[in-house]
């Protein structure tokens, strides 16, 4: 899932990008409120990690403006000043969760998964489709009684397909789930990861739609195959 990180501390911002990538997220990171507003205008994010104090304004003001526009984007707020009145202000103005600095990256990833799950209307942390049960926390899946582990990028592709079952996702759409703005795109990455997923889940689990992209096979299609 694609996450916008808004954090002005260079070291922490880079650490968040790396840490969340290991947890299966693709992140875009900016340092200022104005950069965040431009990124949000472009869209395409599943959630946001938002620092309270930014060099050109307040993260809280950005959140208020976001909610005033009617955006339901899940937001996890960060602050170095973990005071009760700040947590209350953030939550009352539309934050979905709040985390004080310093924090554990595993806890941050777990909190992100929780608010994203709630936004999708799911009570269970696991995701089921066509005999496959995914565990986002472990980046594992169980199918036909066997547990399979996935790399962060394999999991990102699989999650993208499961989010839109039956829909055909083109190569460029899947690449967006794999790469941040600053990363170079390798020409055959999607094909390589699709091949690896099929080797783990069965050749018929993911269909190739010639000239269009990929989609998850229906249960009936898989049985025929």
C-alpha positions, -999 to 999 in steps of 0.1 A, spaced: 0 0 0 12 35 -8 19 58 22 27 95 22 53 103 49 54 140 60 84 145 83 110 173 83 138 154 101 160 139 73 173 109 93 138 99 106 122 105 72 147 81 55 143 56 83 106 56 79 108 49 42 132 20 47 113 6 77 79 7 61 93 -8 29 104 -38 49 69 -40 63 54 -42 28 45 -5 22 56 17 -6 63 52 7 67 87 -7 84 111 17 82 149 19 96 174 44 71 203 43 34 211 45 34 226 10 51 195 -4 25 174 13 -4 194 -1 10 190 -36 15 152 -31 -21 149 -17 -34 168 -47 -18 142 -70 -35 115 -50 -29 77 -51 -22 72 -13 -38 47 10 -27 65 42 -5 92 56 21 95 84 20 131 95 44 150 118 28 176 139 55 202 137 66 212 101 90 240 90 63 258 71 33 252 93 14 228 115 6 192 105 -26 197 124 -36 225 101 -29 203 71 -51 176 87 -79 201 93 -79 212 57 -78 176 45 -109 167 65 -126 199 55 -124 187 19 -141 155 29 -111 133 25 -113 100 45 -76 93 40 -63 74 71 -38 96 90 -14 86 117 1 116 135 36 119 150 49 143 175 80 148 196 59 165 222 37 137 234 13 158 256 -23 148 262 -38 180 248 -20 176 216 -32 140 212 -67 151 219 -65 180 194 -52 156 167 -78 129 173 -107 155 175 -96 170 143 -96 138 123 -65 119 130 -71 81 131 -42 74 155 -14 92 173 22 81 181 47 100 202 84 101 193 106 81 198 87 51 186 92 15 175 90 10 137 72 -23 142 45 -6 163 42 22 137 36 -4 109 11 -23 131 -8 9 138 -8 17 101 -22 -17 92 -49 -12 119 -62 22 106 -60 10 70 -80 -21 79 -106 0 97 -108 22 66 -115 -9 45 -142 -20 69 -124 -52 79 -124 -64 115 -99 -92 108 -62 -84 100 -61 -112 75 -74 -110 40 -90 -140 22 -95 -146 -15 -102 -178 -34 -86 -202 -9 -57 -179 0 -56 -163 34 -30 -134 37 -14 -122 68 -1 -86 62 17 -84 95 40 -114 85 37 -111 47 27 -147 46 -2 -165 30 -18 -199 35 -32 -218 6 -41 -255 3 -28 -261 38 7 -247 30 22 -214 43 40 -193 18 63 -163 26 65 -134 3 91 -107 -3 78 -71 3 74 -66 -35 58 -99 -41 34 -90 -13 27 -55 -27 17 -69 -61 -5 -96 -45 -21 -71 -22 -28 -47 -51 -46 -75 -70 -66 -87 -41 -78 -51 -33 -95 -52 -67 -105 -88 -74 -116 -93 -110 -101 -61 -122 -72 -60 -147 -42 -41 -134 -17 -29 -159 21 -31 -155 23 6 -148 -3 4 -120 16 -24 -104 49 -6 -107 34 23 -88 29 -1 -59 65 -12 -60 85 20 -65 87 54 -49 92 87 -68 129 86 -64 135 50 -74 144 38 -109 120 13 -124 134 -20 -136 119 -31 -169 110 -67 -160 104 -64 -123 66 -70 -124 70 -100 -147 96 -116 -124 75 -112 -93 43 -125 -110 63 -156 -120 75 -161 -84 39 -156 -71 26 -182 -95 53 -207 -84 41 -202 -48 3 -200 -54 -2 -221 -85 1 -211 -121 -36 -205 -125 -39 -181 -95 -29 -150 -115 -41 -146 -151 -24 -126 -178 -47 -105 -199 -29 -100 -231 -21 -64 -239 -38 -52 -206 -21 -66 -175 -29 -91 -148 -59 -101 -126 -67 -128 -100 -84 -158 -115 -119 -166 -103 -125 -198 -83 -142 -214 -113 -113 -206 -137 -88 -221 -112 -108 -253 -110 -110 -256 -147 -72 -250 -149 
